Amino acid sequence: MLGHVPSGLLTDLLQLEEIPNRLVIWQPEMHGEASEYRLWAWAGEVLSFPISTPIEDALPQAIEGAGPLPIGQANLGKLLPAVIVTGLIDSVNPCAFAVILLLIAFLFTLRQSRNRIWQLGLVYIGMIFLVYFAIGLGLLRAIQFSTEPHFVATIGTWILILLGIVNLLEYFFPRFPIKLHMPHWAHHRTQELIGQASLPATVVAGFLVGLCTFPCSGGIYVSILTLLNAQTTASWGLAYLVLYNILFVLPLLLILGAVGNKASAKAWAQWERSHSARIRLWYGLIMIGLGAVILLWMV
């Protein structure tokens, strides 16, 4: 704090719930009645405000002028819940669920040991994590070249809503030509690889599922990536991306740990097959609702 800053401004500033860690506020006129004060949030341009401007109105402009909001301001309270919710929603993915259940059922059929089942299951899930993370990292880097991050976030959110509508159309009109499924060739190849019950085959199966999972649930992924690009820094965007992908594979880890015998593995697989259409219906509704929330309150 420099110059003769009016005490009322300082009092109002200190009463705010969130204040940047580094902020300079000063009043440049050393004599006479003050007509303006200045703010600098340690980056960007120095901003001047009429002395009558409330500090709660001026501070957001100074922070915005400094670039992406620092973590601890609006980011943590808004983006962290968004990443957690979307990561968990995205994890309810029929593509990945179906294949891990098939993997476990095959391994029990082939009389593999419990340790071997967990080993191959973890390799399979690890490959899905790495592939999906790599896709997200590539998209995030590409999006960062845009000079209109909020516009890109809006477009990404509309893509999410559009893909949600496609899920609904597929549910109500099974013959609708556009389907967000794993391609038939990839599904068939994955089944062949799983049947081999070997480490190299499981690596390739996980790679295929991770790659082909993106069309199934990529709308949510794209929308949250564009939001991260618009409202956080590169380093925190990367941290959020890691968290998102951990949550994305969390249900697969839970299924792997919960399925303890051949009968339960088959029961899980049958449940997934019998409820896949309804899962897709709810998935579509959630995608549309999530897109509406992002458009209204976050972009």
C-alpha positions as a Markdown table, in Angstrom:
| # | Residue | x | y | z |
|---|---|---|---|---|
| 1 | Met | 0.0 | 0.0 | 0.0 |
| 2 | Leu | 1.5 | 3.3 | -1.1 |
| 3 | Gly | 0.6 | 6.9 | -1.0 |
| 4 | His | -2.3 | 8.4 | 1.0 |
| 5 | Val | -4.8 | 5.7 | 0.4 |
| 6 | Pro | -8.2 | 6.6 | 1.9 |
| 7 | Ser | -8.7 | 4.6 | 5.1 |
| 8 | Gly | -12.2 | 3.6 | 4.0 |
| 9 | Leu | -10.9 | 1.8 | 0.9 |
| 10 | Leu | -8.4 | -0.1 | 3.0 |
| 11 | Thr | -11.1 | -1.1 | 5.5 |
| 12 | Asp | -13.3 | -2.3 | 2.7 |
| 13 | Leu | -10.5 | -4.2 | 1.2 |
| 14 | Leu | -9.5 | -6.0 | 4.4 |
| 15 | Gln | -13.2 | -7.0 | 4.9 |
| 16 | Leu | -13.4 | -8.9 | 1.6 |
| 17 | Glu | -13.4 | -12.7 | 1.9 |
| 18 | Glu | -10.7 | -13.3 | -0.7 |
| 19 | Ile | -7.8 | -11.0 | -1.3 |
| 20 | Pro | -4.9 | -11.8 | -3.7 |
| 21 | Asn | -1.6 | -12.8 | -2.0 |
| 22 | Arg | 0.1 | -9.9 | -3.8 |
| 23 | Leu | -1.7 | -6.6 | -4.5 |
| 24 | Val | -0.5 | -3.1 | -4.7 |
| 25 | Ile | -3.0 | -0.2 | -4.0 |
| 26 | Trp | -2.0 | 3.4 | -4.0 |
| 27 | Gln | -3.2 | 6.9 | -4.4 |
| 28 | Pro | -0.9 | 8.9 | -6.7 |
| 29 | Glu | -1.9 | 12.4 | -5.6 |
| 30 | Met | 0.1 | 13.5 | -2.6 |
| 31 | His | -1.5 | 16.9 | -2.2 |
| 32 | Gly | -5.1 | 18.1 | -2.4 |
| 33 | Glu | -8.2 | 16.0 | -2.5 |
| 34 | Ala | -7.8 | 12.5 | -4.0 |
| 35 | Ser | -9.6 | 11.9 | -7.2 |
| 36 | Glu | -8.4 | 8.4 | -8.1 |
| 37 | Tyr | -6.6 | 5.3 | -6.8 |
| 38 | Arg | -4.7 | 2.6 | -8.6 |
| 39 | Leu | -4.5 | -1.2 | -8.3 |
| 40 | Trp | -1.9 | -3.7 | -9.6 |
| 41 | Ala | -2.3 | -7.4 | -9.1 |
| 42 | Trp | 1.4 | -8.1 | -9.6 |
| 43 | Ala | 0.9 | -8.8 | -13.3 |
| 44 | Gly | -0.7 | -7.1 | -16.3 |
| 45 | Glu | -1.4 | -3.3 | -16.4 |
| 46 | Val | -1.9 | -0.9 | -13.6 |
| 47 | Leu | -5.6 | 0.1 | -13.4 |
| 48 | Ser | -6.9 | 3.5 | -12.2 |
| 49 | Phe | -10.3 | 4.0 | -10.6 |
| 50 | Pro | -12.2 | 7.0 | -9.5 |
| 51 | Ile | -11.9 | 7.5 | -5.8 |
| 52 | Ser | -15.7 | 6.8 | -5.4 |
| 53 | Thr | -15.4 | 3.3 | -7.0 |
| 54 | Pro | -16.0 | 0.6 | -4.4 |
| 55 | Ile | -13.0 | -1.7 | -3.9 |
| 56 | Glu | -15.2 | -4.8 | -4.4 |
| 57 | Asp | -16.0 | -3.5 | -7.9 |
| 58 | Ala | -12.4 | -2.6 | -8.8 |
| 59 | Leu | -10.6 | -5.6 | -7.4 |
| 60 | Pro | -12.1 | -8.2 | -9.9 |
| 61 | Gln | -11.0 | -6.0 | -12.8 |
| 62 | Ala | -7.5 | -5.8 | -11.5 |
| 63 | Ile | -7.3 | -9.5 | -11.0 |
| 64 | Glu | -8.7 | -10.2 | -14.5 |
| 65 | Gly | -6.3 | -7.7 | -16.0 |
| 66 | Ala | -3.5 | -9.8 | -14.5 |
| 67 | Gly | -4.4 | -12.8 | -16.5 |
| 68 | Pro | -5.9 | -16.1 | -15.4 |
| 69 | Leu | -7.4 | -16.0 | -11.9 |
| 70 | Pro | -4.9 | -17.3 | -9.4 |
| 71 | Ile | -5.8 | -20.5 | -7.6 |
| 72 | Gly | -7.5 | -19.6 | -4.3 |
| 73 | Gln | -9.7 | -16.9 | -5.9 |
| 74 | Ala | -12.7 | -18.0 | -7.9 |
| 75 | Asn | -10.8 | -21.0 | -9.4 |
| 76 | Leu | -10.7 | -23.4 | -6.5 |
| 77 | Gly | -14.3 | -23.0 | -5.4 |
| 78 | Lys | -15.6 | -23.3 | -9.0 |
| 79 | Leu | -13.3 | -25.5 | -11.0 |
| 80 | Leu | -12.5 | -28.1 | -8.4 |
| 81 | Pro | -16.1 | -29.2 | -7.9 |
| 82 | Ala | -16.6 | -29.1 | -11.6 |
| 83 | Val | -13.7 | -31.4 | -12.3 |
| 84 | Ile | -14.8 | -33.8 | -9.6 |
| 85 | Val | -18.4 | -34.0 | -10.7 |
| 86 | Thr | -17.6 | -34.3 | -14.4 |
| 87 | Gly | -14.8 | -36.8 | -13.8 |
| 88 | Leu | -17.2 | -39.1 | -11.9 |
| 89 | Ile | -20.0 | -38.6 | -14.4 |
| 90 | Asp | -17.6 | -39.4 | -17.3 |
| 91 | Ser | -16.4 | -42.5 | -15.5 |
| 92 | Val | -19.9 | -44.1 | -15.9 |
| 93 | Asn | -18.9 | -45.2 | -19.3 |
| 94 | Pro | -20.5 | -48.3 | -20.9 |
| 95 | Cys | -17.6 | -48.8 | -23.2 |
| 96 | Ala | -14.9 | -49.2 | -20.5 |
| 97 | Phe | -17.3 | -50.9 | -18.0 |
| 98 | Ala | -18.3 | -53.6 | -20.5 |
| 99 | Val | -14.7 | -54.6 | -21.4 |
| 100 | Ile | -13.3 | -54.7 | -17.9 |
| 101 | Leu | -16.2 | -57.0 | -16.8 |
| 102 | Leu | -15.5 | -59.1 | -19.9 |
| 103 | Leu | -11.8 | -59.2 | -18.9 |
| 104 | Ile | -12.5 | -60.4 | -15.4 |
| 105 | Ala | -15.0 | -63.0 | -16.6 |
| 106 | Phe | -12.5 | -64.4 | -19.1 |
| 107 | Leu | -9.7 | -64.6 | -16.5 |
| 108 | Phe | -11.9 | -66.5 | -14.0 |
| 109 | Thr | -13.0 | -68.8 | -16.9 |
| 110 | Leu | -9.4 | -69.5 | -17.7 |
| 111 | Arg | -8.7 | -70.2 | -14.0 |
| 112 | Gln | -6.2 | -67.4 | -13.5 |
| 113 | Ser | -5.1 | -66.7 | -9.9 |
| 114 | Arg | -6.5 | -63.8 | -8.0 |
| 115 | Asn | -3.1 | -62.0 | -8.1 |
| 116 | Arg | -2.9 | -62.5 | -11.9 |
| 117 | Ile | -6.5 | -61.1 | -12.3 |
| 118 | Trp | -5.5 | -58.0 | -10.4 |
| 119 | Gln | -2.2 | -57.6 | -12.2 |
| 120 | Leu | -3.8 | -57.7 | -15.7 |
| 121 | Gly | -6.8 | -55.7 | -14.5 |
| 122 | Leu | -4.5 | -52.9 | -13.2 |
| 123 | Val | -2.5 | -53.0 | -16.4 |
| 124 | Tyr | -5.7 | -52.6 | -18.4 |
| 125 | Ile | -7.0 | -49.7 | -16.3 |
| 126 | Gly | -3.5 | -48.1 | -16.3 |
| 127 | Met | -3.5 | -48.1 | -20.1 |
| 128 | Ile | -6.9 | -46.5 | -20.3 |
| 129 | Phe | -5.7 | -43.8 | -17.9 |
| 130 | Leu | -2.6 | -43.1 | -19.9 |
| 131 | Val | -4.3 | -43.0 | -23.2 |
| 132 | Tyr | -7.2 | -40.8 | -22.0 |
| 133 | Phe | -4.8 | -38.5 | -20.2 |
| 134 | Ala | -2.7 | -38.2 | -23.3 |
| 135 | Ile | -5.8 | -37.3 | -25.4 |
| 136 | Gly | -6.7 | -34.7 | -22.8 |
| 137 | Leu | -3.2 | -33.2 | -22.6 |
| 138 | Gly | -3.1 | -32.9 | -26.4 |
| 139 | Leu | -6.5 | -31.2 | -26.6 |
| 140 | Leu | -5.6 | -28.8 | -23.7 |
| 141 | Arg | -2.4 | -27.8 | -25.5 |
| 142 | Ala | -4.2 | -27.3 | -28.7 |
| 143 | Ile | -7.0 | -25.2 | -27.1 |
| 144 | Gln | -4.4 | -23.0 | -25.4 |
| 145 | Phe | -3.5 | -21.6 | -28.8 |
| 146 | Ser | -6.9 | -19.9 | -29.0 |
| 147 | Thr | -7.1 | -16.2 | -28.3 |
| 148 | Glu | -10.7 | -16.4 | -27.3 |
| 149 | Pro | -10.8 | -19.0 | -24.4 |
| 150 | His | -14.3 | -18.2 | -23.3 |
| 151 | Phe | -15.7 | -18.6 | -26.8 |
| 152 | Val | -13.9 | -22.0 | -27.1 |
| 153 | Ala | -15.4 | -23.0 | -23.7 |
| 154 | Thr | -18.8 | -22.1 | -25.0 |
| 155 | Ile | -18.3 | -24.1 | -28.1 |
| 156 | Gly | -17.1 | -27.1 | -26.1 |
| 157 | Thr | -20.1 | -26.9 | -23.9 |
| 158 | Trp | -22.5 | -26.9 | -26.8 |
| 159 | Ile | -20.6 | -30.0 | -28.2 |
| 160 | Leu | -21.4 | -31.7 | -24.8 |
| 161 | Ile | -25.1 | -30.8 | -25.1 |
| 162 | Leu | -25.2 | -32.1 | -28.7 |
| 163 | Leu | -23.6 | -35.4 | -27.8 |
| 164 | Gly | -26.1 | -35.7 | -25.0 |
| 165 | Ile | -28.9 | -35.3 | -27.5 |
| 166 | Val | -27.3 | -38.0 | -29.7 |
| 167 | Asn | -27.5 | -40.4 | -26.7 |
| 168 | Leu | -31.2 | -39.6 | -26.2 |
| 169 | Leu | -31.9 | -40.1 | -29.9 |
| 170 | Glu | -30.1 | -43.5 | -29.8 |
| 171 | Tyr | -32.2 | -44.5 | -26.8 |
| 172 | Phe | -35.6 | -43.5 | -28.3 |
| 173 | Phe | -34.7 | -44.3 | -31.9 |
| 174 | Pro | -32.4 | -47.4 | -31.9 |
| 175 | Arg | -32.0 | -47.2 | -35.7 |
| 176 | Phe | -30.6 | -43.6 | -35.5 |
| 177 | Pro | -27.5 | -43.7 | -37.7 |
| 178 | Ile | -25.2 | -41.9 | -35.4 |
| 179 | Lys | -24.0 | -44.0 | -32.4 |
| 180 | Leu | -21.5 | -43.1 | -29.7 |
| 181 | His | -20.2 | -46.7 | -29.4 |
| 182 | Met | -16.9 | -48.4 | -29.6 |
| 183 | Pro | -16.4 | -49.3 | -33.3 |
| 184 | His | -17.3 | -52.9 | -34.1 |
| 185 | Trp | -13.9 | -53.8 | -35.3 |
| 186 | Ala | -12.3 | -52.4 | -32.1 |
| 187 | His | -14.8 | -54.3 | -29.8 |
| 188 | His | -14.1 | -57.5 | -31.7 |
| 189 | Arg | -10.3 | -57.1 | -31.5 |
| 190 | Thr | -10.5 | -56.3 | -27.8 |
| 191 | Gln | -12.4 | -59.5 | -27.2 |
| 192 | Glu | -9.7 | -61.4 | -29.0 |
| 193 | Leu | -7.0 | -59.8 | -27.0 |
| 194 | Ile | -8.7 | -60.3 | -23.7 |
| 195 | Gly | -9.1 | -64.0 | -24.6 |
| 196 | Gln | -5.4 | -64.4 | -24.7 |
| 197 | Ala | -5.1 | -63.3 | -21.0 |
| 198 | Ser | -1.5 | -62.2 | -21.5 |
| 199 | Leu | 0.3 | -59.0 | -20.4 |
| 200 | Pro | 1.1 | -57.7 | -24.0 |
| 201 | Ala | -2.5 | -58.4 | -25.2 |
| 202 | Thr | -3.9 | -56.6 | -22.1 |
| 203 | Val | -1.8 | -53.6 | -22.8 |
| 204 | Val | -3.1 | -53.4 | -26.4 |
| 205 | Ala | -6.7 | -54.0 | -25.2 |
| 206 | Gly | -6.4 | -51.2 | -22.7 |
| 207 | Phe | -5.0 | -48.9 | -25.4 |
| 208 | Leu | -7.8 | -49.7 | -27.8 |
| 209 | Val | -10.5 | -49.1 | -25.1 |
| 210 | Gly | -8.9 | -45.9 | -24.0 |
| 211 | Leu | -8.7 | -44.6 | -27.5 |
| 212 | Cys | -12.2 | -45.7 | -28.5 |
| 213 | Thr | -13.8 | -44.5 | -25.2 |
| 214 | Phe | -13.3 | -40.9 | -26.3 |
| 215 | Pro | -16.1 | -40.9 | -28.8 |
| 216 | Cys | -18.4 | -42.4 | -26.1 |
| 217 | Ser | -17.8 | -39.8 | -23.5 |
| 218 | Gly | -15.6 | -37.2 | -25.1 |
| 219 | Gly | -18.2 | -34.4 | -24.9 |
| 220 | Ile | -17.8 | -34.1 | -21.1 |
| 221 | Tyr | -14.0 | -34.2 | -21.5 |
| 222 | Val | -13.9 | -31.5 | -24.1 |
| 223 | Ser | -16.2 | -29.2 | -22.2 |
| 224 | Ile | -14.2 | -29.4 | -19.0 |
| 225 | Leu | -10.9 | -29.0 | -20.9 |
| 226 | Thr | -12.1 | -25.8 | -22.6 |
| 227 | Leu | -13.3 | -24.5 | -19.2 |
| 228 | Leu | -9.9 | -25.2 | -17.6 |
| 229 | Asn | -8.2 | -23.3 | -20.5 |
| 230 | Ala | -10.5 | -20.3 | -20.0 |
| 231 | Gln | -10.3 | -20.1 | -16.2 |
| 232 | Thr | -7.0 | -21.4 | -14.9 |
| 233 | Thr | -3.3 | -21.4 | -15.5 |
| 234 | Ala | -1.4 | -24.1 | -17.4 |
| 235 | Ser | 0.1 | -25.7 | -14.3 |
| 236 | Trp | -3.2 | -25.9 | -12.5 |
| 237 | Gly | -4.9 | -27.0 | -15.6 |
| 238 | Leu | -2.5 | -30.0 | -15.8 |
| 239 | Ala | -3.1 | -30.8 | -12.1 |
| 240 | Tyr | -6.9 | -30.7 | -12.7 |
| 241 | Leu | -6.4 | -33.0 | -15.7 |
| 242 | Val | -4.6 | -35.6 | -13.6 |
| 243 | Leu | -7.3 | -35.5 | -11.0 |
| 244 | Tyr | -10.0 | -35.8 | -13.6 |
| 245 | Asn | -8.4 | -38.9 | -15.1 |
| 246 | Ile | -7.9 | -40.5 | -11.7 |
| 247 | Leu | -11.7 | -40.1 | -11.1 |
| 248 | Phe | -12.4 | -41.3 | -14.6 |
| 249 | Val | -10.8 | -44.8 | -13.9 |
| 250 | Leu | -11.9 | -44.9 | -10.2 |
| 251 | Pro | -15.1 | -47.0 | -10.8 |
| 252 | Leu | -13.0 | -49.5 | -12.8 |
| 253 | Leu | -10.6 | -49.9 | -9.9 |
| 254 | Leu | -13.6 | -50.4 | -7.6 |
| 255 | Ile | -15.1 | -53.0 | -9.9 |
| 256 | Leu | -11.8 | -54.8 | -10.1 |
| 257 | Gly | -11.5 | -54.9 | -6.3 |
| 258 | Ala | -15.2 | -55.8 | -5.7 |
| 259 | Val | -15.5 | -58.7 | -8.2 |
| 260 | Gly | -14.3 | -61.6 | -6.1 |
| 261 | Asn | -15.4 | -64.7 | -8.0 |
| 262 | Lys | -16.5 | -66.0 | -11.3 |
| 263 | Ala | -20.2 | -65.9 | -10.4 |
| 264 | Ser | -20.1 | -62.2 | -9.4 |
| 265 | Ala | -18.1 | -61.3 | -12.5 |
| 266 | Lys | -20.7 | -62.9 | -14.7 |
| 267 | Ala | -23.5 | -61.2 | -12.7 |
| 268 | Trp | -21.9 | -57.8 | -13.2 |
| 269 | Ala | -21.4 | -58.4 | -16.9 |
| 270 | Gln | -25.1 | -59.5 | -17.3 |
| 271 | Trp | -26.3 | -56.5 | -15.3 |
| 272 | Glu | -24.2 | -54.1 | -17.6 |
| 273 | Arg | -25.7 | -55.7 | -20.8 |
| 274 | Ser | -29.2 | -55.6 | -19.5 |
| 275 | His | -29.0 | -51.9 | -18.4 |
| 276 | Ser | -26.7 | -50.5 | -21.0 |
| 277 | Ala | -29.6 | -48.7 | -22.9 |
| 278 | Arg | -30.9 | -47.1 | -19.7 |
| 279 | Ile | -27.4 | -46.1 | -18.7 |
| 280 | Arg | -27.1 | -44.3 | -22.0 |
| 281 | Leu | -30.4 | -42.6 | -21.5 |
| 282 | Trp | -29.4 | -41.2 | -18.1 |
| 283 | Tyr | -25.9 | -40.4 | -19.5 |
| 284 | Gly | -27.5 | -38.3 | -22.2 |
| 285 | Leu | -29.7 | -36.4 | -19.8 |
| 286 | Ile | -26.8 | -35.7 | -17.4 |
| 287 | Met | -24.7 | -34.4 | -20.3 |
| 288 | Ile | -27.4 | -32.0 | -21.4 |
| 289 | Gly | -28.0 | -30.8 | -17.8 |
| 290 | Leu | -24.3 | -30.4 | -17.1 |
| 291 | Gly | -23.9 | -28.4 | -20.3 |
| 292 | Ala | -26.7 | -26.1 | -19.2 |
| 293 | Val | -25.1 | -25.6 | -15.8 |
| 294 | Ile | -21.8 | -24.7 | -17.4 |
| 295 | Leu | -23.3 | -22.3 | -19.8 |
| 296 | Leu | -25.4 | -20.5 | -17.2 |
| 297 | Trp | -23.0 | -20.3 | -14.3 |
| 298 | Met | -19.4 | -21.1 | -15.4 |
| 299 | Val | -18.6 | -19.9 | -18.9 |
